[in-house]
Amino acid sequence: MSLPILRCHSRGARLALLGGAALFAPIGLLRSQSVEPSAALDSVIRQHMASANIMGVAAAVIVNKQVVWTRGFGYADIARTRPFTPATIMNVGSIAKTFTGVAMMRAVQEGKLSLDEDINRYLPFRVENPHRPGAVITLRHLATHTSGITDRWAVYSRTYHYGGDAPEPLDRFLTQYFTPNGAYYARDNFLAATPGQLREYSNIGAALAGYIVERAVGEPLNRYTRRHIFTPLGMTTSGWFLSEVDTTRHSTLFVSQNGHIVPIPPYGGTTYPDGGVRTSVAELSRFFIALLDTGIYQGVRILDAKHAAEMVRFQFNDTNRPENFPAVDGNSGLFWRTKFGGRRVGHGGNDPGLQTEMLADPSGRFGVVLFVNTSVSGEDGRAVAGILDAVWKDAEARASAGSGR
């Protein structure tokens, strides 16, 4: 079956959708004196969903480290019998990288990894850029997408497995991608650049970071994150693989095109640390609050304050900024970055059948989580931008009002 692969280069091609102009006319409803903000927000979301044939949406507004509004709209199945709610499970795409980031920082916290050591210290095979032999690649490079590792599309597009979890083990894929004479190896797996010189968003680089965590902590990433993130935060329905979650609570994913909504089969990815998490708006909100609150959620700490701060700290300055990433484009944390001209921080995801965002204002005072279970393209992308813009404006208004409610 031929399907659109949307994780694509940077998985941040979504910025073309979410960073563009929104449909502003309905947003004025949010400022109406005769309509409660939540009712106006509901109306705007439904209008945009109808305009682009979006099957399901769920969102949450976070103010002062608390969820103050959350709601679902539409459906999670093609028969329209299961409502899409904040508890509905869905792939989150590249937001998964923030889970890999927290796991990486926990391993650093535990003294098992260093952000600035040569990654070859932790690997059973050698990773070396053939264009820059001897140049040291670090975890900090991987986590800021400045390692020089690229996603060679002819190979990366085949890491999606439709019908279930991917059968190829992560370690085998990475060995074949980075080892000379490996089945997936090519000089084009790397940029002709020194680590740190250029920013090139790399899903495979993120997967390599996740594998390094696995090697350092002595267990698979999915089990390590369940012990140290999912279980402590009460994320009881979340997981990395289809085999780990209740599929009756999992949304079908859809592609909307030319007026038709087409369901697509469930899928998994070989390079799962780059995009494999399946969770709900309700449970992801707990994780997001922990990231915004020095690694703690309602008294449960998943990362100490020092390492949580390092993960979200802006890593680039005038002396180490990548040549192709000027200040006007923003800045980067560790699997964390600014968006929308520096006005928002966090991460998003864009994969077949889904678009997600987990964004906060730079101060962390308020934020939003948004799940869309339908891929749209062209002008319909403006509908997703409109939904995000409406939820963001609602969050901003609640934060400005003080009470948040």
C-alpha positions as CSV (number, residue, x, y, z in Angstrom):
1,M,0.0,0.0,0.0
2,S,1.4,3.4,-0.9
3,L,1.0,5.9,1.9
4,P,2.2,9.5,2.4
5,I,5.3,9.6,4.7
6,L,5.0,12.8,6.7
7,R,7.7,12.4,9.3
8,C,10.0,13.7,6.7
9,H,13.0,15.9,6.8
10,S,12.8,17.6,10.2
11,R,9.4,16.3,10.9
12,G,9.2,20.0,11.2
13,A,7.9,20.5,7.7
14,R,4.9,20.9,9.9
15,L,6.1,24.5,10.5
16,A,4.9,25.2,7.0
17,L,1.4,24.3,8.2
18,L,1.4,25.6,11.7
19,G,3.6,28.6,11.3
20,G,1.6,30.1,8.5
21,A,-1.3,32.4,8.6
22,A,-4.4,31.1,10.4
23,L,-8.0,31.7,9.4
24,F,-8.5,34.7,11.6
25,A,-12.1,35.6,11.1
26,P,-13.5,33.0,13.6
27,I,-10.8,33.8,16.1
28,G,-12.7,37.0,16.9
29,L,-15.3,34.8,18.6
30,L,-12.8,34.4,21.4
31,R,-13.1,38.1,22.2
32,S,-16.9,38.2,22.0
33,Q,-18.4,39.6,25.2
34,S,-21.5,37.4,24.7
35,V,-19.8,34.1,24.4
36,E,-17.9,32.3,27.1
37,P,-14.2,31.6,26.0
38,S,-14.6,27.8,26.2
39,A,-17.8,27.9,24.1
40,A,-16.2,30.1,21.5
41,L,-13.1,27.9,21.4
42,D,-15.3,24.8,20.8
43,S,-17.0,26.6,17.9
44,V,-13.8,27.7,16.3
45,I,-12.3,24.2,16.5
46,R,-15.4,22.6,15.0
47,Q,-15.5,25.1,12.1
48,H,-11.9,24.3,11.2
49,M,-12.4,20.6,11.5
50,A,-15.4,20.7,9.1
51,S,-13.5,22.9,6.7
52,A,-10.7,20.4,6.3
53,N,-12.5,17.1,6.9
54,I,-10.5,16.4,10.1
55,M,-11.8,13.4,11.9
56,G,-10.7,14.0,15.5
57,V,-9.0,16.6,17.7
58,A,-8.2,16.8,21.3
59,A,-6.4,19.6,23.2
60,A,-5.5,20.9,26.6
61,V,-4.7,24.3,28.0
62,I,-2.1,24.6,30.8
63,V,-1.8,27.7,32.9
64,N,0.5,28.0,35.9
65,K,1.4,24.3,35.7
66,Q,-2.2,23.1,35.8
67,V,-4.6,21.8,33.1
68,V,-7.4,24.4,33.1
69,W,-9.3,23.3,30.0
70,T,-9.3,20.1,28.0
71,R,-11.7,18.7,25.4
72,G,-12.0,16.3,22.5
73,F,-13.9,16.7,19.3
74,G,-14.9,14.3,16.5
75,Y,-14.2,10.7,16.3
76,A,-11.4,8.0,16.7
77,D,-12.8,5.5,14.1
78,I,-14.1,5.6,10.5
79,A,-17.6,4.5,11.6
80,R,-17.8,7.5,13.9
81,T,-18.8,5.4,16.9
82,R,-15.8,6.2,19.2
83,P,-15.5,9.8,20.3
84,F,-12.0,11.3,20.2
85,T,-11.4,12.5,23.7
86,P,-8.5,13.7,25.8
87,A,-8.1,10.1,27.0
88,T,-7.8,8.7,23.4
89,I,-4.4,7.2,22.7
90,M,-2.5,8.2,19.5
91,N,1.0,8.3,18.1
92,V,2.6,11.6,18.9
93,G,5.3,11.7,16.2
94,S,8.4,13.6,17.1
95,I,7.1,14.7,20.5
96,A,8.5,11.3,21.4
97,K,12.0,12.8,21.2
98,T,11.4,14.7,24.4
99,F,10.9,11.4,26.2
100,T,14.2,10.2,24.7
101,G,15.6,13.5,25.9
102,V,14.4,13.0,29.5
103,A,15.7,9.4,29.5
104,M,19.1,10.7,28.2
105,M,19.2,13.4,30.9
106,R,18.3,10.8,33.6
107,A,21.3,8.7,32.4
108,V,23.5,11.8,32.6
109,Q,22.1,12.5,36.1
110,E,22.9,8.9,37.1
111,G,26.5,9.3,35.9
112,K,26.1,6.8,33.1
113,L,26.4,9.2,30.2
114,S,28.1,12.5,29.4
115,L,26.7,15.0,27.0
116,D,30.1,16.0,25.7
117,E,32.0,12.7,25.4
118,D,32.6,11.0,22.0
119,I,29.5,8.8,21.4
120,N,31.8,6.0,20.3
121,R,32.6,5.5,24.0
122,Y,29.1,4.1,24.4
123,L,28.6,2.1,21.2
124,P,29.5,-1.4,20.0
125,F,30.1,-0.1,16.5
126,R,31.9,3.1,15.4
127,V,30.1,6.2,14.1
128,E,32.4,8.3,12.0
129,N,31.6,11.0,9.4
130,P,33.6,9.9,6.3
131,H,33.7,13.6,5.2
132,R,35.3,14.6,8.5
133,P,37.2,11.5,9.8
134,G,38.3,11.8,13.4
135,A,35.7,14.5,14.3
136,V,34.0,13.8,17.6
137,I,30.2,13.5,17.7
138,T,28.6,14.0,21.1
139,L,25.2,13.4,22.6
140,R,24.8,17.2,22.7
141,H,25.3,17.2,18.9
142,L,22.6,14.5,18.5
143,A,20.2,16.3,20.8
144,T,20.6,19.7,19.0
145,H,20.6,18.1,15.5
146,T,24.1,19.3,14.8
147,S,25.8,16.0,14.6
148,G,26.1,15.9,10.8
149,I,24.0,12.7,10.6
150,T,21.3,12.9,8.0
151,D,18.1,10.9,7.3
152,R,18.8,9.4,3.9
153,W,15.3,9.1,2.6
154,A,15.8,6.0,0.4
155,V,16.5,4.2,3.7
156,Y,14.6,6.1,6.3
157,S,11.2,5.9,4.5
158,R,11.4,2.1,4.8
159,T,11.6,2.2,8.6
160,Y,7.8,2.7,8.8
161,H,6.1,-0.7,9.1
162,Y,2.3,-0.8,8.4
163,G,0.1,-3.3,10.2
164,G,2.0,-3.4,13.5
165,D,5.2,-2.8,15.3
166,A,8.3,-2.7,13.2
167,P,10.1,-6.1,13.1
168,E,13.6,-4.9,12.5
169,P,15.5,-4.3,15.8
170,L,16.8,-0.8,16.4
171,D,20.4,-2.0,17.0
172,R,20.5,-3.9,13.7
173,F,19.2,-0.9,11.7
174,L,21.8,1.4,13.3
175,T,24.6,-1.0,12.8
176,Q,23.7,-1.3,9.1
177,Y,23.4,2.4,8.7
178,F,26.6,3.5,10.3
179,T,29.0,0.6,9.7
180,P,31.0,0.8,6.4
181,N,29.8,-2.1,4.2
182,G,26.5,-2.2,6.1
183,A,23.4,-2.7,4.1
184,Y,22.2,0.9,4.6
185,Y,25.6,2.6,4.8
186,A,26.6,5.5,2.4
187,R,28.7,8.6,2.6
188,D,25.4,10.5,2.1
189,N,24.3,9.4,5.6
190,F,26.4,12.3,6.7
191,L,26.8,16.0,5.8
192,A,30.2,17.2,4.6
193,A,30.4,19.3,7.8
194,T,32.1,19.3,11.1
195,P,29.8,18.4,14.1
196,G,28.3,21.6,15.3
197,Q,28.8,23.5,12.0
198,L,25.3,22.9,10.6
199,R,21.9,22.1,12.0
200,E,20.3,19.2,10.1
201,Y,17.2,17.7,11.8
202,S,17.9,14.0,12.0
203,N,15.4,11.4,13.2
204,I,18.1,8.7,12.8
205,G,20.4,10.8,15.0
206,A,17.7,10.9,17.7
207,A,17.2,7.1,17.4
208,L,21.0,6.7,17.9
209,A,20.7,8.8,21.1
210,G,17.9,6.5,22.3
211,Y,20.1,3.5,21.6
212,I,23.0,5.0,23.5
213,V,20.7,5.4,26.5
214,E,19.7,1.8,26.2
215,R,23.3,0.7,26.2
216,A,24.1,3.0,29.1
217,V,21.3,2.0,31.4
218,G,21.3,-1.7,30.4
219,E,17.6,-2.0,29.3
220,P,15.4,-1.1,26.4
221,L,14.3,2.5,26.2
222,N,10.6,1.5,26.4
223,R,11.1,-0.3,29.7
224,Y,13.4,2.4,31.2
225,T,11.0,5.2,30.4
226,R,8.1,3.2,31.8
227,R,9.9,2.8,35.1
228,H,11.1,6.4,35.3
229,I,8.5,8.5,33.4
230,F,5.2,6.7,32.6
231,T,4.6,4.9,35.9
232,P,5.7,7.8,38.2
233,L,3.5,10.2,36.3
234,G,0.5,7.9,36.2
235,M,0.7,7.5,32.4
236,T,-0.9,4.1,32.6
237,T,-2.2,3.9,29.1
238,S,0.9,5.2,27.4
239,G,3.6,3.2,25.7
240,W,6.0,3.0,22.7
241,F,4.7,0.0,20.9
242,L,1.2,-1.2,19.8
243,S,1.9,-4.3,21.8
244,E,2.2,-2.2,25.0
245,V,-1.1,-0.3,24.7
246,D,-4.8,-1.0,24.7
247,T,-5.6,-0.8,21.0
248,T,-9.3,-0.4,21.8
249,R,-8.4,3.0,23.2
250,H,-6.1,3.9,20.2
251,S,-7.3,6.2,17.5
252,T,-7.3,5.1,13.9
253,L,-5.3,7.6,11.9
254,F,-6.6,9.2,8.7
255,V,-5.5,11.1,5.6
256,S,-7.9,13.8,4.3
257,Q,-7.5,14.6,0.7
258,N,-9.8,15.9,-2.1
259,G,-12.8,15.8,0.2
260,H,-12.3,12.2,1.3
261,I,-11.1,10.8,4.6
262,V,-9.1,7.6,4.3
263,P,-8.1,5.5,7.3
264,I,-4.6,4.1,7.3
265,P,-3.3,1.0,9.0
266,P,-1.6,1.2,12.4
267,Y,2.2,1.4,12.1
268,G,5.4,1.3,14.0
269,G,8.9,2.6,13.3
270,T,12.2,0.8,13.4
271,T,13.8,4.0,14.7
272,Y,11.2,4.3,17.5
273,P,13.1,6.6,19.9
274,D,12.5,9.4,17.3
275,G,8.7,9.1,17.2
276,G,7.2,6.0,18.7
277,V,5.4,7.2,21.8
278,R,1.6,6.6,22.0
279,T,-0.2,8.5,24.6
280,S,-3.2,10.8,25.2
281,V,-3.6,14.5,25.6
282,A,-4.5,13.9,29.2
283,E,-1.3,11.9,30.0
284,L,1.0,13.9,27.8
285,S,-0.1,17.0,29.7
286,R,1.4,15.6,32.9
287,F,4.7,15.0,31.2
288,F,4.7,18.5,29.7
289,I,4.0,20.1,33.1
290,A,6.9,18.2,34.5
291,L,9.2,19.7,31.8
292,L,7.8,23.2,32.5
293,D,8.3,22.8,36.2
294,T,11.9,21.7,36.7
295,G,11.2,18.0,36.2
296,I,8.3,17.7,38.7
297,Y,4.6,17.0,38.4
298,Q,2.4,17.1,41.5
299,G,5.2,16.2,43.8
300,V,6.6,13.4,41.5
301,R,10.0,14.2,40.2
302,I,11.2,12.5,36.9
303,L,14.4,14.5,36.5
304,D,16.3,16.6,39.0
305,A,16.1,20.4,38.6
306,K,19.7,20.8,37.3
307,H,19.3,18.3,34.4
308,A,15.7,19.4,33.6
309,A,17.0,23.0,33.3
310,E,19.9,21.8,31.0
311,M,17.4,20.0,28.7
312,V,15.4,23.2,28.1
313,R,18.3,25.6,28.2
314,F,19.0,27.4,24.9
315,Q,22.2,25.8,23.7
316,F,23.3,28.2,20.9
317,N,25.0,31.6,21.3
318,D,27.1,33.8,19.1
319,T,30.1,31.6,19.5
320,N,28.6,28.2,18.7
321,R,25.6,28.9,16.6
322,P,25.3,26.6,13.5
323,E,26.0,28.5,10.2
324,N,22.6,27.7,8.8
325,F,20.6,28.5,11.9
326,P,20.6,32.3,12.4
327,A,19.2,33.8,15.6
328,V,16.1,34.9,13.7
329,D,15.2,31.2,13.4
330,G,15.3,30.7,17.1
331,N,17.3,28.4,19.4
332,S,17.5,24.9,20.6
333,G,17.5,23.0,23.8
334,L,18.2,19.2,24.0
335,F,15.4,17.6,21.9
336,W,13.5,20.9,22.6
337,R,13.4,24.1,20.5
338,T,11.8,27.5,19.9
339,K,9.2,27.9,17.2
340,F,7.2,30.7,15.7
341,G,10.0,33.2,15.8
342,G,11.0,32.3,19.3
343,R,7.5,33.0,20.7
344,R,6.9,29.4,21.7
345,V,9.0,26.5,22.9
346,G,8.6,22.8,23.0
347,H,8.2,20.1,20.3
348,G,5.7,18.9,17.7
349,G,5.1,15.9,15.6
350,N,4.0,15.2,12.0
351,D,3.6,11.6,10.8
352,P,1.2,9.7,8.5
353,G,-2.3,10.5,9.8
354,L,-1.3,12.8,12.6
355,Q,-0.2,16.3,13.7
356,T,0.7,17.1,17.3
357,E,2.0,20.1,19.2
358,M,3.3,20.5,22.8
359,L,4.1,24.2,23.1
360,A,4.6,26.8,25.8
361,D,5.4,30.5,26.0
362,P,9.1,31.0,26.7
363,S,8.4,31.7,30.4
364,G,6.6,28.4,30.8
365,R,3.6,30.2,32.4
366,F,1.1,28.7,29.9
367,G,1.1,26.1,27.2
368,V,-1.0,23.9,25.0
369,V,-1.2,20.3,23.9
370,L,-2.9,19.5,20.6
371,F,-3.6,16.2,18.9
372,V,-5.0,15.9,15.3
373,N,-5.6,12.4,14.1
374,T,-5.8,13.4,10.4
375,S,-3.1,14.4,7.9
376,V,-4.1,17.3,5.8
377,S,-2.3,19.1,3.0
378,G,-2.3,22.3,0.9
379,E,-4.9,24.9,1.9
380,D,-6.4,22.5,4.5
381,G,-3.3,22.9,6.5
382,R,-4.6,26.3,7.4
383,A,-7.3,24.6,9.4
384,V,-4.8,23.0,11.7
385,A,-3.0,26.3,12.0
386,G,-6.4,27.9,12.9
387,I,-7.1,25.3,15.6
388,L,-3.7,25.7,17.2
389,D,-4.0,29.5,17.0
390,A,-7.4,29.4,18.7
391,V,-6.2,27.1,21.5
392,W,-3.1,29.3,22.0
393,K,-5.1,32.5,22.2
394,D,-7.4,30.9,24.8
395,A,-4.4,29.9,26.9
396,E,-2.9,33.3,26.6
397,A,-6.2,35.0,27.6
398,R,-6.6,32.7,30.6
399,A,-3.0,33.3,31.7
400,S,-3.5,37.1,31.3
401,A,-6.7,36.9,33.4
402,G,-4.7,35.6,36.3
403,S,-6.8,32.8,37.6
404,G,-6.3,30.7,34.5
405,R,-9.9,29.5,34.6
